[in-house]
Amino acid sequence: MKKLIFFLGFIAVAAFAQAQMMEPVKWDVQIKPLKGGNQYEIVAKAKIDMGFKLYGVEMEDGGPVKTSFNFETLENCKEFGKAVEVTPSHKMHDKMFDIEVTYFKGEATISHKIWVTEKPAKVAGYIQWMSCNDEMCTPPTDEEFEFVIE
């Protein structure tokens, strides 16, 4: 009986902690065909809560986790180029990390192109990101995506 009460208590605490986790960045990830038929663009739009900043794609190592596209599945397709900041990022010296960082506030759009070699094709992976405000940072977080191109 004691084990059951402990287990139920643990589940309640875990559920409460999950509900309290901050999610200052919300993502909308889509894929769009480009002219020519074999190129596609994965477009990731982020809505960033007031007071938070989302770190950019191009930053030096040794500070916060930069936003990145990470591909786990590339069936009949391959990466084309690198991730691009469609929304221009800002630069500043970050006191918390003591380095120059790039970041977004409010909204950000980041894209990455793929080249389809044969259809159907499948691309899956995640966008890794980190966000901070003046008091705290979220841990590095993954936003998963998966698309099938017919």
BELJO-V221746 format. One line per field, one symbol per residue. phi: phi as a letter, one per 40 degrees, with the letter a starting at -180 (. if undefined). burial: b if it has 9 or more other ideal C-beta (glycine too) atoms within 8 Angstrom, else e. Layout:
BEGIN
phi->???
burial->???
END
This chain:
BEGIN
phi->.cccccccccccccccccccccbcbbbbbbbbcbchgbbbbcbbbbbbcdgbbbcccbacchbccccacbcbbbcgaacbgbcbcccccbbaccccbfacbbabbgaabbbacbbccabcbbbaiabcaabbbcbabccdbbbcaabbbc
burial->eeeeeeeeeeeeeeeeeeeeeeebbebebebeeeeeeebbbbbbbbbbeeebbbbbbebeeebbebbbbbbebbebbebeeebbbebebeeeebeebebbbbbbeebbbbbbbbbbeeeebbbbbbbbbbbbbeeebbeebebebebebe
END
